[in-house]
Amino acid sequence: MNAWIYDADGNLFASYSRKGFEGFAFPRRETGMHEFEPGYLTLSEAITEDQDVLGSIMLRLDARHFQRVLRRSMTTAGIVLAVAMIIALLLSSATQRTISAPIQSLAHTVGEMSFENLSKRAKIVRNDEIGTLAASFNQMAENLEKSHNELRKAHDGLEEKVVERTEELAQANVRLKELDRLKSMFIASMSHELRTPLNAIIGFTGIILQGMAGEVTEEQKRQLTMVSNSGNHLLALINDVIDVSKIEAEKIDLIISEFDLADVMHEVQGLFTVAMDEKGLKMPLEMPERLAVESDGRRVKQIIMNLVSNAMKFTDKGEIRIEAAAKDGMAEISVADTGRGIKEEDIGKLFRQFSRIQITGIPTVEGTGLGLYLSQKIADLLGGRIRAESEFGKGSVFTFTLPLKYKEVTG
């Protein structure tokens, strides 16, 4: 290294030269200069005091010395890095032998296991954490194999039971078919053996009441009327039971044709006129003059009559209003009464088979408990539905909806 100090006028004030470079003269440079030459670095800076320039200093450094130091440092670093890599490889190899190899062996054992072969076990060659892991795996495999064997035994036993139960069900099915055949015979017999004499009793009672067989006294009329009413009630019960049996056996026949719902509604109104007058009830009817419907007219009439009959049973004063209208491709028929109403908790019981709603303090109304159940079933067959709304103490509204055009119901 060489150094030169100059005064403020640029005259050489002092100098320094490394051994071997004495007497070396170097031209003065401008201050604030950094200059690179092959093998050398030249620096020139001003010497100031309180912002007054006292002179300047110039240094000339031998860069080759630093290059030699850098090369030695890089060589040393390379040697250290090579040694470190060798040590790392040795440690990796040792780790592979002591840790990775047992884990890979365990993983291989796990990969070979399947439900067809649960007898595989891991080799335990160490007493450290890896050995504990292998022992835990073996215990788990043993438990799994035991459970699988028990499950297989249960499965085999279940198959035998399924075969037995299937055979029992097949035999039960044969018995059920026979019972169904007997039930059909019973229904046919009931239809003929019970309804025929009942119709005769009702018919002849009517003839006697009309005086066609001779004059009858008032007491006889009263008793004959009781006989006629009881006969009609029993006939209705028989008809309901037969209809329910046919529906549940999916053997009920529907006769689909186009009819005027207005005619059906007026017919129903006429059938209940006398009974309504006797109870002092009004029965207003509101609907279009004509409302064409394609469905089973007899079954539609049966449903409407059931709804009106129920309303009349539970209404002692006021009115039973019947309304019908077409809405969104459906015929909507509502029967609203001013009767005793139904409690909210009893609404769900209305459409159950043989369901009778008991109200404390109020006499039980005569009935079979089949009317609403049967009506809902028939409505379903026609593609319709019956819904009920009621407020206890104020009355109820039953709404029957069915398509204006019948579509066969599947499922």
Buried (B, 14 or more C-beta within 10 A) or exposed (E): EBBBBBBEEEEEBEBEBBEEEEEEEBEEBEBEEEEEEEEBBBBBEBBEEEEEEBBBBBBBBBBEEEEEEEEEEEEEEEEEEEEEEEEEEEEEEEEEEEBEEBEEBBEEBEEEBEEEEBEBBBEBEBEEEBBEBBBEBBEEBEEEBEEEEEEEEEEEEEEEEEEEEEEEEEEEEEEEEEEEEEBBEBBEEBEEEBBEEBEEBBEBBEEBBEEEEEEBEEEEEEEBEEBBEBBBEBBBBBBBBBBBBBBEEEEBEBEEEEBBBBEBBEEBBEBBEEEBEEEEBEBEBEBEEEBBBBBBBEBBBBBBBBBBBBBBBBBEEBBBBBBBBBEEEBBBBBBBBBBBBBBEEBBEBBBEEEBEBEBEEEEEEEBBBBBBBBBBBBBEBBBBEBBBBBEBEEBBBBBBBBBBBBEEEEE
